[in-house]
Amino acid sequence: MLTVDTTQVKKSIALPYEEAMIPRLKIAHEWLQSGTGAGNDFVGWVNLPRDYDREELSRIHAAAARIRSDSKALVVIGIGGSYLGARGVIECLHSANYNLRRKDTPNIYFIGNSLSSEALHETMELIGDDDFSVNVISKSGTTTEPAVAFRFFRELLEKKYGREGAARRIYATTDKARGALKSMADAEGYETFCVPDDVGGRYSVLTAVGLLPIAVSGVDIDALLAGAGEMMEKCRKADLENPTWQYAAARTQLYKNGKKIELLAAYEPRFRFMAEWWKQLYGESEGKEGKGLFPASADFTADLHSLGQYIQQGERHLFETVVRFAPSEHQCLVPKSDTDGDGLNFLAGRSLDFLNEQAMDATLLAHVEGGVPNIVIRLAENGARAIGATVYFFEYACGLCGYMLSVNPFDQPGVEAYKKNMFALLGKPGYEDMRAELLAKLGR
């Protein structure tokens, strides 16, 4: 279903690094499996595919069916891990143009991930007079961006359907027992789904956080969880047959050898938001205490015509991890031209998949020869099972890498800095002294 090829990495590293990494990998692996490492309050995702609450899963299926039957649009309100994974899976399994396609499922709009007036206004315009529902996702209900967006869309629903009618169209994914959103949901009668206490936002794709919007799009979430479960079993192996050990060992050694940036690339535009989710996963998990690879992404072959020059000949501080998909179901063959004005008749009858494969190999050879090692992750199939496995693969490898870096992979203390500054500048009660200090620094 998924394999890791580190052949090109081994060519750039003289030492047999994998064997040297085994002791550290074993410790990190044991911490994840036993829940005894730093941040162990947030390792509920490790066994999630096996232990998922089947009653809630049944309710997710029912809610998704109801939304598909009574709504032409679903507004998903959340930020960071509350939307990136869901959007990544939906676009990867359907299309980056999901909302533009003819289909029998609702359009899905992701909002509450910025404070942009234009983005919010445009979403309202796109919905227009269509029937719609809202899935608001927040552990606390007080995160500024989604909380503000929810005020707008709750008001829109209540004007359109009345307070009781709106309540039937609002689905809250939040804490099981406490918090502002949970209190509001209980008071208003919204159906609620659980953000597990032991699963952090960036690891929550395979909880209700991701599963409800993914199910609304028509993806088979049972297959998604089954694929994750298969990968979970592979990740139990405490040896180098475990694909996450191979990936973690390679990227950790490359970091030790001076590589500071990991560029995640794919030759499929529909992978873009999976890469955005991956960037949050690894950036928040590793980037602390002055440590960590900087996670970046690229869409090939398009970005080879923009970033390609830098990748080939710029500073040698990066390596690539390339996700290679299985062949497409839609084999598009290059037409033959009577005039051959572009000189491409030598490709006539070839599939675009074939062309894409040659582009991948050509790029790999050029970049490796130019000093950019490549890790290749190959998917044996492209459906929900494979993407579920891919999600779990990246999550487990991230936990390993964080522990091998000697950081807590499950906290994000640095995220709070901008929030405190923003609360002060917005005039939130209790931040008056801090506001005065910040305004002075800004020269106001």
N, C-alpha and C positions, 0 to 999 in steps of 0.2 A: 504493500500500500504506500509506503514511504521509505526511501533509502537515502543514506547520506554518503556522498562520494568526496573523500578528502585527498584524492590522488594528487591533485595539483598543489595542495598545501604541503604535502610530504616532500614534494620536489623542491620547495623553497626553505624547508627546515632540515638541516643536516642531521640533527639528533633524533633518535626514536622517541619522540615526545609522548606518545600515547602511553607507553609502559611507565614512563616517569610520572604521568598524571594519575595513574590508578589509585595510589593511596589517598589523594585528595578527593578524587571522584567517589571513592567508597565512603568517605566520611560525609560528604555532601549528600550522597544518595541515602545513607542511613538517617541523616537528619530529616530528610523529606519523608521517608517511609515511616519513621517512628514518631515524627512530629516533635523532635527534641532540639531543633536548631533555633537560632534567633528568629523572632517573629512567628513562633509556632502556633500562635492564636489564629493565624491566617493561612493554614495549609489544608483547609477543608476541601479545596479543589482537587487535591491529590487523588482522592478516592471518589470524587463526585460522580463520574459516569456510572460507577457501580452502586453508589448509595443514594442517588437522587430520589427525592420524595415523589413516589409514583402518583400519589393523590394530587399533588400540585401539578405534576406533568399532565394528568388528565384534565385538570382545570385549565391549563394553558391551551391544550387542544380545543377545549370547548369555547374558551374566550376568543381564540383565533378564528374559529368557525363563525362565531357570532359577529365579529368585526368584518369578516369577509362578506357576510350576508347583509349587513345593514349599513356599511360604509364604503364610500368610494375612495376615501383617504384615511390614513392613520398618521397622526402627528406623534412622533417619538421625541420626548423632551428629556434630554440628559446631556452630560458632558463627560469627556474622557472615557473611562471604561464603561460608562453607562450608555454609550452609543457606538463607539468605534468598532467593537467586535461585531455587533449586530449588523452594522452597515457593511463591514468587510465581508461577512459571510453572505449576506443578501446579494451584494454586487458580484462576488466571486462565483456564486452558483447560478445567478440569473444574468446580470449584465450591469455594467456601469451606467447604462441607459435604462435601468429598470422602469422608471416612471414614464418613459417615453414609449415603451413597448405596448402593443395590444395584448391584453391579458384579462383573466377573470379574477384577478386579485387586486386589492386596493393599491393606489399609489402610497408610498411611504416617504414622509418628509421628516428629516432630522433637524431639530431646532433646539435652542437652549444651550448650544455649544459655543456661543459668542454673545457679545452685547451689541451686535450690529442691528441698527434700525432697518437698514435695507434688507437684510436677510429675513427678519421677522415679517416685515411688510410684504415682501415678495411671497413668502409662504402663505400668508393669508390670501393674497391675490390668486395664487395658484389653486387653492382650495375653492375659492369662489362660493357658489351656492351648493356645492356638493355636500352630501351627508358625510360626516367624518367622526372619528373617535380619537381619543388621546391616550397615550401610554406615557405617564410621567414617571421618571426613574430617578430616585434619589434616596440614599440611605437616611439622611437627616431631614430632607425637605427644605433646608435653609441655604444650600449652595446657591450663590447669587444668580449665576447665569440661568440655570434651569428654573429656579424659583420665580424669577421675573418673567420668563417666557410662559410659565404655567399660568400666571395671573392673566396674561393676555388671552390665552386660548381657553381658559376656564370661563372668562367673561364672554368670549365669542360663543361657546357652547350654550351657556345659560341664556343668552339673548336669542339663540336659534331654537332651543328645545325646552327652555324653562329649567328651573333648578333641578327638579326631579329627573327630567329627561336627560339633562347634562350628566347627572350622576351615573346614569346607566351607560354612558359612553366614555367614562373616565376610568382607566385602569391604572392603579398605583403600584409600582414595584418599589418596595421600601422595606424598612426594618420590620421585623415580625411583631414587635411589641411597643416600640417607643419612637419618639421623634415627631417633628411638626407635621410631616406629610402623613404619617400613620394616624396621628390624632385627627387630622382633617378628613382622611379617608373614612375613619370610623364614624365621625360625626355626620358626614354627608352620604355615606352608603356606597362609596366606590368599591369595586372589587379590588382586592389586594393580592399581590404576589410577593414572595419573600426574597430580600437580599440577605443571604446567609451571613450570620455573624462572623463565621470563620473563613470567608472568602472576600478578598479585597477586590475593588472595582476592576482593576486591569486583568484579573484572573476570572472574571464573572461571566464570560461569554456563554458558558454552558449551564448557566442558571437562568431563572426567569428574566433576568436583566437582558439577556440576548435572545432567549428561546421564544418569548412571546412575539416580538416583531419579526423574527425569522420565520416563525410558523405562519404568521399572517401573510407573508410573501409567498407561501406555498411550498417552502423547503420542508423536506421530511425530517423533522427534528428527532424522530426515533432513530433514523439512520445516522444522523449527526452524532448523537450520543453513543450509538453502537460503535462507530468508527473511533470515537474518543476512548471508549472502553477497550477496544482492541489495542490501541496504542498504550493505554494505561498498563495493560498486561505486559507488553513488550518492555515498558519502562521499569518494570519490577526487577528485571535481570540486572544483577550486580556485576556486569562485565562489559567488555567492549563490543559485544554483540548488540547492546542497547544503543539504538541510534542517537539518543540524546547524549550519551557518554561521548560518542564520536564527535558530535557537533560541539559540545562543551569543551572537550579537550583541545580541539583545533582552534576555536576562537580564543580560548584562554592562553594558549601558547603564542598565537599571533599577537595578542595584546602584550605578553611578556617580551616579545621580540620587537616591540616598538610601534606596532600598528595601533592607531588611536581611533579609527573610524571604521565601522562595519556598514557597508552599503548593501542593503537588501534589494535585489533586482529580480524582476520577472519579465517575460516576453509576452505577457497577457495584460492588456489595460484593465481588465476586470479585477486584477489583484491589488489595485492601488490602495484601497481602504483596508485590506488585510495588512498591507505594509504600514499604514498609519497606525493600526492597532498594535502591530509588532513594535513600532517605535515607542509608543507609550509603555508597553510591557517591559522592554529592556531599558529604556531611559529612566523610568521611575524605579526600577528594581536595582540597577547597578550604579546609577549616577549619584554617588554620595561619598563623603569623606575624601574628596579629591581623586576619586577613582572612577573607572568605568569606560568602556568603549562608547563613542558617540554613535547612536543609531541613525542612519540616514537611509534613504530609499531612492530608487530610480525606476522609471518605466522604459524598458528597452523594447524595440530598437529606437523609439522616439528620442530618448535622452542621450543616445549615442551621438546624436547630431547637435547636442548642446553641452552636455557634461563630458562627452566622450574624449575630447581633447585633454581635459584636466585628468581624467582617470588614466589615460594612456601615458601622459608625460608630466603631470603635476607632481607635487610633493608626495613622496612614497610613504604615506602614513595611513593608508587604507587597504582593506581587503574586501572582497565581494562574497556574499552568499546569494546564490542564484537558485530560484525555485523554478524547476522545469515541470510543466504540466504534461499529462498524457495526451495523445493525439485527440484532436477535436472530433466531435460527432459530425461536424459540417465540413466536409472536404471540398474546398474551393480550388478548382483547377485553373491555372493561368491560361487565358484564351490565346489562340494563335492569331497573329495579325497578317493580313495580306501584304502590307507594305513594310512591316518590321522597321518602322521609322525610329523606334526607341532601341532597336537592337536587342530585344529581349525574347525573340522567338526561340532561342536556345532553352528557355524556361517553359515553353508551351507544353501543356499537359501535366506539368508538375503541380503538386498541391502547395498551398500556402504553408501548411504544416512542414512540408519538406524544406521550403525556403527559410522558415523560422528556425528550424533545427540547424541548418547550415550557418545561419547568422549567429546562433548561440555558440556553436563550436568555433567559428572564426573569431568571435569576440573573446571567448575564453583564452584561446591561444595567444591573441594579441595582448590581452591584459596581463596574463601570466608572464609572458616574455618581457612585458614592460614593468614588471615588479609588483603586480597586484595579484596576490594569491586568491584562488577561487575555491569556495566550498559549494558543492552542488547538491541540492535537495531535489530528488526526483519523486514525482507522484505517479503511481501506477494506474490511477484512475482519477476522474475529475468530479465525481459526484459528492453527495453529502457525507458519505462515510469517509472519504479521503480528506475532506476539509475538516471534519470533526477530529480526525487523527492528527492533522496538521496543527490545529489549535492546541491540542493537548501536548503534542511534541514540543512546540515552542514554549509553552508554559513550563513543562517539566525541565527542559534545558535551561530556562531562565532561572529557575530555582537553584539548579546545580551551579550555574555560573556565578550567581550572587554569593553563594556560600564559599565557592572556591576563591572568590575575590575578598573574602572575609568581611562582607557587609551583610546587613539584614535585607534580604530581597523583597520584603513584604511591608516596609514602611516607606514614607515619602515626606520626611520632615521639611524638606526644602520648598515644597509646594505651598506651605503656609505663609511664607514670607510675603508674597505678592498679595495674598488675601488680606493680611493684616493691614498692609499699606492701603489697599483699596477701601477697606471698611473705614479707615481713618479719614481718607480723602472724601468719601461719600458722606461723612458726618454721622456714622453709626454711634448711638449712645454708648458711652464708656470709652470712646477712643479720642476724647477731646484733646488731651495733652499730646498724644501722638500726632494728631492732625496738625497742631500748631508747629511741631518740629518738622514735619514733612513739608508743610507749606513754606517754611523758612528755607529749607533745602532747595525747594523749587523756585525760590526768589519771588514768592507771591505774598 
